[in-house]
Amino acid sequence: MCGIVGYIGSKQACPILIKGLRRLEYRGYDSAGVSMINDRGELNVFKAKGKVDDLVAFLDDKDVSGTIGIAHTRWATHGVPCRENAHPHYSSSGTLSLIHNGIIENYASLKEKLIEHGYTFVSETDTEVLVQLIEYYKITYQLDLLSAVQRALAQVIGAYAIAVLDRSNPDEIIAARKSSPLAIGLGDGEFFLASDATPLVEYTHKVIYVDDDEIAVINRHSGVNIVTLQGQSVSPEVSEVTLDLGAIEKGGYEHFMLKEIFEQPECILNSMRGRINPDGTNVHLSSVIDYGDKFINARRYVIVACGTSWHAGLIGKSLIENFCRIPVEVAYASEFRYNDPVIGEGDVVIAISQSGETADTLAAIELARSRGAFVYGIVNSVGSSIARCTHTGSYIHVGPEIGVASTKAFTGQVTVLTMLALCIAKERNTITEEQLHEALQELLRIPDKMREVLKQNDAIASLSRTFTYAHNFIYLGRGYNYPVALEGALKLKEISYIHAEGYPAAEMKHGPIALIDAEMPVVVVATNKALYEKVLSNIQEIKARQGRVIAVVVKGDDTISKLVDYVIELPETADFLYPLLASVPLQLLAYHIAVCKGKNVDQPRNLAKSVTVE
Ligand code: F6R
């Protein structure tokens, strides 16, 4: 989703802004722009449709000088992707420029009023309305920029992170936030602004996360001053960001997605570090220790999440119900927030989010909290909005995920959910000590087993070439593997644009089997010990209709191997841990098919990494 970058200091702003935009490319966007105030006091705005490279080409013969500037990558919401709709937007008089993430919901009525006052618009965006509104207050009531921003934002309904430049004050950037992330990096005599910490870490590790309804005045000489929308002064909390530069670069891999797939063994070790004893005899999550009563005596758990995180939630449901014998519901956060859910005291809501900024998940948390539920977050991005608005939580510690298609965050989430289930089961005595040790010791073996799976990368790459013709794919799995099938299908459609559906294997004969013919590839995750015979029958039904089956099986499974067209083997593990192994070849399959089809795997069309609008 849209990305914001800003700089003020003694260096030339433009190269820093462009580099920052590149660091935010992973969020997904369709146009980009920069605005600087140069030494002659001119406020320039340059924008281009397409990628940051297109913007750089456009800047080639322009005056991009200036030590203060703001920049933006836009993911279209109001109006098509084009230069006019790209940010920054000028105010009518050309004295202000503004960038904006989020959505101004009442932009139409504000625009109407501004038109009545004689304002004209060159774009279709809600953002241009905001910059004109600020200018309207500034001029009409002779206000300084801060007061004009306060007056304008008081009129706005919606979500925003904004940054504004004023030609008449080349020493100041004003930024504000409501429901859309904004971080300020504190350098040595220089300041940086960004939607998340990734563009900041090569310059500074000291960061202020701006909170909702706060406005930051970033002044070249006096530093950062934070006030509320109403003008009360706030003392900002400076956080230390531990992210290192290597973690946000490709490290020799062709794509971030491939790097992140290969990082998974190390990532899930990081998720388990300090939480499981090295000998696998105990597991502790600090949240469960601190709020034991809430977790142990919950009448029900409700998992809220979106997309891939929702798939992890489905696996979490099976884990918690099987190990802890507590009922669990899994809701799409976007549905939960509008369904008037029956939720309250005694319920534990588990919010799962990689980015920690997903608007629907945030809204679901707020609703659950307002009704008295206890909210626990499973989040990757440290210091993100979701991490800060839950009662407690566990970070998954897999490092920044740059590829838009989620991979290592998924396995990290499943790892934390597994530890959570085992931890609660231990406290509730719904698991014996022997079972707990066995489960934890097997969980500790997963990173090595994942490395075994990754060795099949070349074989999966060559198998993928066979399937670039396909327009459809079906993914099947049962029990713990059903969400794996859903996630495999989502990965494929996201990055290769091949239509793919995931089903519980036994549902085939209730409809989808009509689709099977010699052209239809069907991926079957067939590792379940408990339901082995049933899945075998499902495969026979597909083969009887000439479907082409790729089966993910346990090593040494001669029965299914003989029956199907292609086999991917996994090392043996416990049924509840197969999702961690089985999702890896499905990620690789999607990745290689997309690469063979020449798609942009790291930034697939129309997708955003962090979905900060509804
Ligand atoms: C899929 C994907 C999305 C996200 C979803 C939720 O690869 O990345 O489906 O899982 O947008 O995002 P988070 O987890 O950041 O809340």
Boltz pocket constraint, residues with backbone or C-beta under 6 A from the ligand:
constraints:
  - pocket:
      binder: B
      contacts: [[A, 306], [A, 307], [A, 308], [A, 309], [A, 310], [A, 352], [A, 353], [A, 354], [A, 355], [A, 356], [A, 357], [A, 358], [A, 361], [A, 404], [A, 405], [A, 406], [A, 407], [A, 490], [A, 494], [A, 608], [A, 609], [A, 610], [A, 611]]
      max_distance: 6.0
